[in-house]
Amino acid sequence: MWFRFKTLNGCLTMKTAKASVKVGEKKMETCVFTPRDFNGKNLVGLDLIKKIRLLLDDKYTCIMK
């Protein structure tokens, strides 16, 4: 599946793959996005971020209970 996102620099086409993620005791299904045209990091979907609590600090990212 392909998604297109509009950014300030133009359109960005992303390929997607379904993934199963286990965080603590929770097991969730989500989509992982990867840029099509250049090497980049894999990005988890917003549906996963909505279901877990993250602490974003200057040096660390932690999953909270």
Secondary structure as GFF3:
##gff-version 3
##sequence-region A 1 65
A	DSSP	beta_strand	2	7	.	.	.	ID=ss1
A	DSSP	beta_strand	10	23	.	.	.	ID=ss2
A	DSSP	beta_strand	26	35	.	.	.	ID=ss3
A	DSSP	beta_strand	43	44	.	.	.	ID=ss4
A	DSSP	alpha_helix	46	51	.	.	.	ID=ss5
A	DSSP	beta_strand	53	56	.	.	.	ID=ss6
A	DSSP	beta_strand	61	64	.	.	.	ID=ss7
###
